[in-house]
């Protein structure tokens, strides 16, 4: 016969609580956020400064290399523009210098040739920079180098192309050829916006290549990922709870 209102044995109650705590500690919560790690102490004036310098130096070298390559391409651009741009023919009529073809489109043609050469230079420089830096994943240095180098290359191609083309001294040329003589006027840009074609084309091509066949980085897994399997049960035997005392 069992005596009613018999209090449980405290020893058995402690064993059950200890067993429940051991089981709850053995199975972690799979949806709990990752534990916070303590920040690593570092010297902000020493190691951080060296790390920043080590990161910036290769980027500066890469950007300078891209700018230098664009400047060399600007020399080629100047030579092609001076050779391919249509010339404006002039004629000396007494003390006047007249257009041979007053309705000609040679000046607009010179702008168009400059734009086409700048477009080709932008495509080639962006393609070359992408292929050279594809393994390292490009970077902001490549984009800045193409932008600055393309603008400087266009400016150099314009200025050097004017110097390589026919002279701009119309009075001297008219005196040299004499009355009734023909000569060509110097080439020049009528639309200064043509100087931006090279850097704009380079940026568009670089972005398109990076998006299409650029280096990809794996996305980190979310902290709420698949539940982690609980660890194996402890090797030691678990003491079973003893039944209640009966009278």
C-alpha positions in Angstrom: 0.0 0.0 0.0 1.3 3.4 -1.0 1.2 6.2 1.6 -0.5 9.3 0.0 1.3 12.6 -0.2 4.6 10.9 0.1 7.3 13.4 -0.9 9.8 12.2 -3.6 13.2 11.2 -2.5 15.6 14.2 -2.9 18.4 12.0 -4.2 16.3 10.6 -7.0 15.1 14.1 -7.9 18.7 15.3 -8.2 19.6 12.4 -10.4 16.7 13.1 -12.8 17.6 16.8 -12.9 21.2 16.1 -13.6 20.3 13.6 -16.4 17.9 16.2 -18.0 20.6 18.9 -17.9 23.2 16.5 -19.4 20.8 15.7 -22.3 19.9 19.3 -22.9 23.6 20.3 -22.9 24.4 17.5 -25.3 22.0 18.6 -28.0 22.7 22.2 -29.2 20.1 24.5 -30.6 20.5 24.2 -34.4 18.9 27.6 -35.0 20.9 29.6 -32.5 23.2 32.3 -34.0 26.9 31.7 -34.0 28.8 32.6 -30.9 30.5 35.9 -30.8 34.3 35.7 -30.9 36.5 38.0 -28.9 38.3 40.6 -31.0 41.9 40.0 -31.6 44.1 42.7 -30.0 46.3 44.4 -32.6 48.4 47.5 -32.8 46.5 50.0 -34.9 49.5 52.2 -35.4 51.8 49.4 -36.5 50.3 46.3 -38.1 47.2 48.1 -39.5 49.4 50.8 -41.2 51.7 48.1 -42.7 48.7 46.2 -44.0 47.2 49.3 -45.7 50.5 50.1 -47.3 50.9 46.5 -48.5 47.5 46.6 -50.1 47.8 50.0 -51.7 51.2 49.6 -53.3 50.2 46.7 -55.7 47.1 48.6 -56.7 49.0 51.8 -57.4 51.5 49.9 -59.5 48.7 48.2 -61.5 46.9 51.5 -62.1 50.1 53.2 -63.2 50.8 50.4 -65.6 47.4 50.7 -67.1 47.8 54.5 -67.5 51.2 54.0 -69.1 49.8 51.5 -71.6 47.0 54.0 -72.5 49.6 56.8 -73.1 51.5 54.6 -75.5 48.2 53.8 -77.3 47.5 57.6 -77.4 50.6 58.0 -79.6 49.3 55.4 -82.0 45.9 57.2 -82.0 47.6 60.5 -82.8 49.4 59.0 -85.8 46.2 57.3 -87.1 44.2 60.4 -86.8 46.7 62.6 -88.6 46.8 60.0 -91.4 43.1 59.1 -91.7 41.4 62.4 -90.9 40.0 64.2 -94.0 41.8 67.5 -94.8 40.2 70.8 -95.5 41.5 72.0 -98.9 42.2 75.7 -99.3 43.2 77.9 -102.2 44.9 81.3 -102.3 43.0 83.9 -104.3 45.0 87.1 -104.3 45.1 88.3 -100.7 42.4 85.9 -99.7 42.3 82.3 -98.5 39.2 80.5 -99.7 37.7 77.0 -99.2 38.0 74.9 -102.3 34.7 73.2 -101.3 32.7 75.6 -99.1 30.0 73.0 -98.3 32.5 70.2 -97.5 32.2 68.1 -94.4 35.9 67.5 -93.8 35.9 69.0 -90.4 32.9 66.9 -89.2 34.7 63.9 -90.8 37.8 64.6 -88.7 35.7 64.5 -85.6 34.1 61.2 -86.7 37.5 59.6 -87.4 38.7 60.7 -84.0 35.6 59.2 -82.3 36.0 55.9 -84.1 39.7 55.6 -83.2 38.9 56.5 -79.6 36.2 53.8 -79.6 38.6 51.2 -80.9 41.3 52.3 -78.4 38.8 52.0 -75.5 37.7 48.5 -76.5 41.3 47.2 -77.0 42.7 48.7 -73.8 39.8 47.4 -71.7 40.1 44.0 -73.3 43.9 43.9 -72.7 43.6 45.1 -69.0 40.8 42.5 -68.4 42.9 39.6 -69.8 46.0 40.6 -67.9 44.2 41.1 -64.5 41.6 38.3 -64.8 43.4 36.0 -62.4 43.4 38.5 -59.6 39.9 39.6 -60.3 40.5 43.1 -61.7 39.9 45.7 -59.0 39.3 49.4 -58.7 42.8 50.2 -59.9 42.0 48.8 -63.3 38.9 50.9 -63.7 40.6 54.1 -62.5 43.6 53.4 -64.7 41.4 52.9 -67.7 39.5 56.1 -67.0 42.5 58.3 -66.3 44.6 56.7 -69.0 41.9 56.9 -71.6 41.3 60.6 -70.9 45.1 61.3 -71.0 45.5 59.2 -74.1 42.7 61.1 -75.9 44.2 64.5 -75.0 47.6 63.3 -76.2 46.2 61.9 -79.4 44.4 65.2 -80.1 47.4 67.5 -79.4 50.0 65.3 -81.0 47.7 64.6 -84.0 47.3 68.4 -84.6 51.1 68.7 -84.5 51.6 65.8 -87.0 49.0 67.0 -89.4 49.1 70.0 -91.7 50.4 73.2 -90.2 48.0 75.8 -88.7 49.9 78.8 -90.0 47.6 79.6 -92.8 49.4 82.9 -93.7 52.7 81.2 -94.0 51.3 78.4 -96.1 49.6 80.8 -98.4 52.8 82.8 -98.9 54.7 79.5 -99.6 52.3 78.3 -102.3 51.6 81.7 -103.9 48.6 83.0 -105.7 46.3 80.2 -107.0 48.1 77.6 -104.9 46.4 74.9 -102.9 47.2 73.6 -99.4 45.4 71.9 -96.6 44.3 73.4 -93.3 45.3 71.9 -90.0 43.1 69.2 -88.4 41.3 70.0 -85.2 38.4 68.8 -83.1 35.1 70.7 -83.4 33.3 68.7 -80.7 35.5 68.4 -77.5 33.1 65.7 -76.2 35.0 63.3 -78.5 37.7 63.2 -75.9 35.4 61.2 -73.6 34.7 58.4 -76.0 37.8 56.4 -75.1 37.4 56.3 -71.3 33.6 55.7 -71.6 34.0 52.9 -74.1 36.7 51.3 -71.9 34.5 51.4 -68.8 31.5 49.9 -70.6 33.6 47.1 -72.1 35.3 46.4 -68.8 32.1 46.2 -66.9 30.5 43.9 -69.5 33.5 41.5 -69.5 33.6 41.5 -65.7 29.9 40.7 -65.5 30.0 38.0 -68.2 33.3 36.1 -67.7 34.8 37.7 -64.7 36.1 36.0 -61.6 33.4 34.8 -59.2 33.6 34.7 -55.4 31.7 32.1 -53.5 28.9 33.5 -51.3 29.4 32.7 -47.6 26.8 30.3 -46.1 24.0 31.9 -44.0 24.2 31.4 -40.3 20.6 29.9 -40.4 21.8 27.1 -42.7 20.9 23.5 -42.4 20.5 22.2 -38.8 23.7 20.6 -37.4 23.4 17.0 -36.4 23.6 16.5 -32.6 26.8 15.1 -31.3 27.1 11.4 -30.3 25.9 10.4 -26.8 28.5 10.3 -24.1 30.4 7.0 -23.7 29.7 6.7 -20.0 26.5 4.9 -18.8 23.6 7.0 -17.8 22.3 6.1 -14.3 18.5 5.3 -14.6 16.2 7.1 -12.2 15.1 4.9 -9.4 11.4 4.3 -8.8 9.7 6.0 -5.9 9.8 4.4 -2.5 6.7 2.5 -1.7 5.5 1.5 1.7 
